[in-house]
Amino acid sequence: LLLVDKKITNAKDVFNVLEGAVKDKFPIVIVAEGIEQEAMAPIIKNKLRGVLKVAAVKAPAFGQRKSHYLDDIAILTG
């Protein structure tokens, strides 16, 4: 689970996480404020090739409430 309290704007922001998930063959869920097209491209490419099991989800709410929700998700998922 990757929780990000901002918008992911480029592939470098998630490269190490995706590389680790592919290497260890772990599925990954990305929860972020948003994901720009440049950052989404390698995620989609690897998913379509069957290299990576991934789901990307927009973080719930906005502002301070969003931070609280992400904190709650982090606590509940360990």
Contact map, one row per residue, 1 for C-alpha under 8 A:
111000000000000000000000000111100000000000000000000000000000000000000000000000
111100000000000000000000000111100000000000000000000000000000000000000000000000
111110000000000000000000000001110000000000000000000000000000000000000100010000
011111110000000000000000000001111000000000000000000000000000000000000000000000
001111100000000000000000000000011000000000000000000000000010000001100100000000
000111110000000000000000000000011100000000000000000000000000000000000000000000
000111111000000000000000000000011111000000000000000000000000000000000000000000
000101111110110000000000000000011111001000000000000000000000000000000000000000
000000111110100000000000000000000011111000000000000000000000000000000000000000
000000011111110000000000000000000001111000000000000000000000000000000000000000
000000011111111000000000000000000000011111000000000000000000000000000000000000
000000000111111100000000000000000000001000000000000000000000000000000000000000
000000011111111100000000000000000000001000000000000000000000000000000000000000
000000010111111111000000000000000000001000000000000000000000000000000000000000
000000000011111111100000000000000000000000000000000000000000000000000000000000
000000000001111111110000000000000000000000000000000000000000000000000000000000
000000000000011111111000000000000000000000000000000000000000000000000000000000
000000000000011111111100000000000000000000100000000000000000000000000000000000
000000000000001111111110000000000000000000000000000000000000000000000000000000
000000000000000111111111000000000000000000000000000000000000000000000000000000
000000000000000011111111111100000000000000000000000100000000000000000000000000
000000000000000001111111110000000000000000000000001100000000000000000000000000
000000000000000000111111110000000000000000000000000000000000000000000000000000
000000000000000000011111110000000000000000000000000000000000000000000000000000
000000000000000000001111111000000000000000000000000100000000000000000000000000
000000000000000000001111111100000000000000000000000110000000000000000000000000
000000000000000000001000111110000000000000000000000111000000000000000000000000
110000000000000000001000011111000000000000000000000011100000000000000000000000
110000000000000000000000001111100000000000000000000001111000000000000000000000
111100000000000000000000000111110000000000000000000001111000000000000000000000
111100000000000000000000000011111000000000000000000000011110000000000000000000
001111110000000000000000000001111110000000000000000000011110000000000000000000
000111110000000000000000000000111110000000000000000000000110000000000000000000
000001110000000000000000000000011111000000000000000000000110000000000000000000
000000111000000000000000000000011111101100000000000000000000000000000000000000
000000111100000000000000000000000111111100000000000000000000000000000000000000
000000001100000000000000000000000011111110000000000000000000000000000000000000
000000001110000000000000000000000001111111000000000000000000000000000000000000
000000011111110000000000000000000011111111100000000000000000000000000000000000
000000000010000000000000000000000011111111110000000000000000000000000000000000
000000000010000000000000000000000000111111111000000000000000000000000000000000
000000000010000000000000000000000000011111111100000000000000000000000000000000
000000000000000001000000000000000000001111111110000101000000000000000000000000
000000000000000000000000000000000000000111111111000000000000000000000000000000
000000000000000000000000000000000000000011111111100000000000000000000000000000
000000000000000000000000000000000000000001111111111100000000000000000000000000
000000000000000000000000000000000000000000111111111111000000000000000000000000
000000000000000000000000000000000000000000011111111000000000000000000000000000
000000000000000000000000000000000000000000001111111100000000000000000000000000
000000000000000000000000000000000000000000000111111110000000000000000000000000
000000000000000000000100000000000000000000000111111110000000000000000000000000
000000000000000000001100111000000000000000100110111111000000000000000000000000
000000000000000000000000011100000000000000000010011111100000000000000000000000
000000000000000000000000001111000000000000100010000111110000000000000000000000
000000000000000000000000000111000000000000000000000011111000000000000000000000
000000000000000000000000000011110000000000000000000001111100000000000000000000
000000000000000000000000000011110000000000000000000000111110000000000000000000
000000000000000000000000000000111100000000000000000000011111000000000000000000
000010000000000000000000000000111100000000000000000000001111110001000100000000
000000000000000000000000000000000000000000000000000000000111110001001000000000
000000000000000000000000000000000000000000000000000000000011111011001000000000
000000000000000000000000000000000000000000000000000000000011111111100000000000
000000000000000000000000000000000000000000000000000000000000111111100000000000
000000000000000000000000000000000000000000000000000000000000011111110000000000
000000000000000000000000000000000000000000000000000000000000111111111000000000
000010000000000000000000000000000000000000000000000000000011111111111100000000
000010000000000000000000000000000000000000000000000000000000011111111110000000
000000000000000000000000000000000000000000000000000000000000000111111111000000
000000000000000000000000000000000000000000000000000000000001100011111111100000
001010000000000000000000000000000000000000000000000000000010000001111111110000
000000000000000000000000000000000000000000000000000000000000000000111111111000
000000000000000000000000000000000000000000000000000000000000000000011111111100
000000000000000000000000000000000000000000000000000000000000000000001111111110
001000000000000000000000000000000000000000000000000000000000000000000111111111
000000000000000000000000000000000000000000000000000000000000000000000011111111
000000000000000000000000000000000000000000000000000000000000000000000001111111
000000000000000000000000000000000000000000000000000000000000000000000000111111
000000000000000000000000000000000000000000000000000000000000000000000000011111
